Amino acid sequence: MAPSNPETFQFLIIDDDPAITRFLVTYLRQKGHSCQALTDGFQTASWLAHNDCKVVIVDLRMPKVDGISLISFIREINPTIPIVVFTGVGYDEEKMHAALRAGANGYVSKNLPIEQLYSVLSRVLATCQQGSRRETPDRPQQPFLALPESLTA
């Protein structure tokens, strides 16, 4: 299938659910991007040491490693890589704020259509590309959140 977008990006998905990672890899590849998945957060350092990616997608609740700790760890390795949380936790304000404090750039509920995740990924990429073109940063970037309408009303 031909890419639907002239620029292709490498994504890294870290989620302990193989069905979710297969689905996201397939979806992002259909959109014309490269994508790799890890089902164990402990593989992250090794993967990032040997590969480049434009965005990391992280689940918050995994059995071996806490997603928020993983976000902090990724930030230590690479302070500028965009990180988007894609979680089944739903709208847990405390977890969401903890993820954003740890360094996440966006937060998307797995209960939403996959297009919402792609929309957040696109906005995060665009914002990060604009930021990297600037000599001096303006103000801190606002995180991108995609939550079910019933939770934002």
VEXGUMI-303064 format. One record per residue (C-alpha): x negated, y, z. Coordinates in steps of 0.05 Angstrom, whole numbers. Layout:
N
SITE        x        y        z
SITE        X        Y        Z
...
//
This chain:
153
SITE        x        y        z
SITE        0        0        0
SITE      -28       68      -19
SITE      -43      117       37
SITE       13      167       49
SITE      -37      219       70
SITE     -100      245       37
SITE     -142      240      101
SITE     -151      173      134
SITE     -170      167      207
SITE     -197      111      251
SITE     -153       97      311
SITE     -169       53      371
SITE     -110       22      408
SITE     -120       -4      479
SITE      -60      -44      503
SITE      -56     -112      537
SITE        5     -133      496
SITE      -18     -166      431
SITE       51     -156      399
SITE       47      -81      411
SITE      -24      -77      385
SITE       -6     -117      322
SITE       54      -73      310
SITE       14       -8      318
SITE      -44      -33      275
SITE        4      -52      220
SITE       43       14      224
SITE      -20       57      223
SITE      -51       18      166
SITE       14       27      126
SITE        4      101      138
SITE      -64       95      106
SITE     -109       95      168
SITE     -161       48      196
SITE     -143       18      262
SITE     -174      -29      313
SITE     -142      -57      376
SITE     -169      -80      443
SITE     -126     -120      491
SITE     -177     -113      547
SITE     -196      -43      571
SITE     -264      -69      594
SITE     -284      -76      521
SITE     -277        0      510
SITE     -348       22      526
SITE     -379      -30      480
SITE     -330      -15      424
SITE     -341       61      428
SITE     -417       51      430
SITE     -414       15      362
SITE     -356       49      327
SITE     -328      117      313
SITE     -255      135      318
SITE     -213      199      315
SITE     -161      181      368
SITE     -154      131      424
SITE      -84      106      442
SITE      -81       79      513
SITE      -28       41      552
SITE      -22       61      624
SITE       -3       -5      656
SITE      -52      -62      641
SITE      -69     -120      687
SITE     -145     -114      688
SITE     -155      -39      685
SITE     -112       21      703
SITE      -97       65      643
SITE     -111      129      681
SITE     -179      104      703
SITE     -193       83      631
SITE     -176      153      606
SITE     -225      183      656
SITE     -278      132      634
SITE     -268      149      561
SITE     -274      223      578
SITE     -342      209      610
SITE     -365      173      547
SITE     -336      223      498
SITE     -307      288      526
SITE     -277      311      460
SITE     -243      249      431
SITE     -167      257      431
SITE     -130      208      476
SITE      -56      194      470
SITE      -19      153      522
SITE       33      105      493
SITE       67       73      551
SITE      127       31      570
SITE      127       62      640
SITE      178      112      612
SITE      183      180      642
SITE      144      176      707
SITE      126      249      719
SITE       71      231      769
SITE       38      182      721
SITE       45      230      663
SITE       12      287      701
SITE      -43      240      726
SITE      -57      218      655
SITE      -60      290      631
SITE     -106      310      689
SITE     -151      250      672
SITE     -158      278      601
SITE     -101      253      558
SITE      -80      299      502
SITE      -11      270      493
SITE       40      224      524
SITE       92      182      486
SITE      142      133      513
SITE      146       64      480
SITE      221       71      485
SITE      221      122      429
SITE      219      108      354
SITE      148       96      328
SITE      154      159      286
SITE      150      199      351
SITE       82      169      366
SITE       58      184      295
SITE       83      256      302
SITE       44      265      367
SITE      -18      233      336
SITE      -13      280      276
SITE       -6      341      320
SITE      -63      321      365
SITE     -109      309      305
SITE      -90      376      274
SITE     -101      413      339
SITE     -168      379      351
SITE     -191      393      280
SITE     -173      466      287
SITE     -209      469      354
SITE     -272      439      325
SITE     -273      491      269
SITE     -271      549      319
SITE     -334      577      349
SITE     -301      597      415
SITE     -241      562      444
SITE     -179      604      458
SITE     -139      579      516
SITE     -132      507      538
SITE      -90      465      491
SITE      -21      445      513
SITE      -10      369      515
SITE       38      338      466
SITE       94      300      500
SITE      147      257      469
SITE      200      235      518
SITE      271      209      509
SITE      320      266      502
SITE      359      242      563
SITE      298      256      605
SITE      283      325      578
SITE      353      354      583
//
